[in-house]
Amino acid sequence: MRKFKILLPYLARWNHGLWKTLLKVDGLKGIIKGIDLYRAYEYPTVFHILKNLSEDERGVILDIGSNRSVFVPFLALSLKGYFKRVIATDVDDSSFGESLNWQHKAKSKLSLKNLEVRFCDARTLMKSLPEYYKGNVNVITAISTLEHLESNGDIEAGQQIGQILAPSGLCIITLPFGKSFKCSERRGFFERVYDKKNLSERIVIPSKLKIISTRFFGAEGKISDLYSRMYTANSKISYFLTRVLRIVLFPLFPYMIGEVSQDKAGGVLLVMKKL
């Protein structure tokens, strides 16, 4: 109960900002759609890390795999003047549906002059970005993105991230995590689940960055566990049911997921630095 009271003001403020962003961009539809369970841990945790950066660590922040991520406009809106430029990126691929159209819509509706939207492949950042960004990006975020890059795409992206970052730049990555490494096709999307060995070999070593912190997170409680299992099941019925449940459970998500031990984790958050 004491933990709940301590977290309540912070979570209320977080939810207010998130809902405000969703409401302004998508109206009531955005509130109903909400975000999924794991984002309820990833977004506020990454936001908290970014908000506490020193002035020297700020500047240009680039997000990989932005697509319809509400985190990017929320960040640009909540931390106006904090970063000189917030860059939303994703591949120019019709298979992603709207791709970056939603980010353009958010930029317009929220009047975000500090938000830049670019088609950019994480596997070819050095070629895709303008010359003046190369080696001058202070922070890179990739929230549940690199696991969807097929073949050795995650390794290639790791290499590119290490090159594009400015000296002392930070990279914050979240990925699915489990006891064993596996690749699968779920609802038409390729996905990897990393273990400790492959996390090192496929992400950390290729990037040549130093790990500053590692956090493991996952569903907490029976309801959370059930929801998580339904969401990750390769079934259209299970997926539909989780979409319906999300409308009811969305405000409770911050209490349904949190940091757990490595053996119970469903996800990992890495903070790495370029030395």
Secondary structure, 3 states (H helix, E strand, C coil): CHHHHHHHHHHHHHHHHHHHHHHHHHCHHHHHHCCCCCHHHHHHHHHHHHHCCCHHHCCEEEECCCCCCCHHHHHHHHCECCECEEEEEECCCHHHCCCCHHHHHHHHHCCCCCEEEEECCHHHHHHHCCHHHCCCEEEEEEECCHHHCCCCHHHHHHHHHHHHEEEEEEEEEEEEECCCCEEEEECCEEEEEECHHHHHHHHHHHHCCEEEEEEEEEECCHHHHHHHHHHHCCCHHHHHHHHHHHHHHHHHHHHHEEECCHHHCCEEEEEEECC
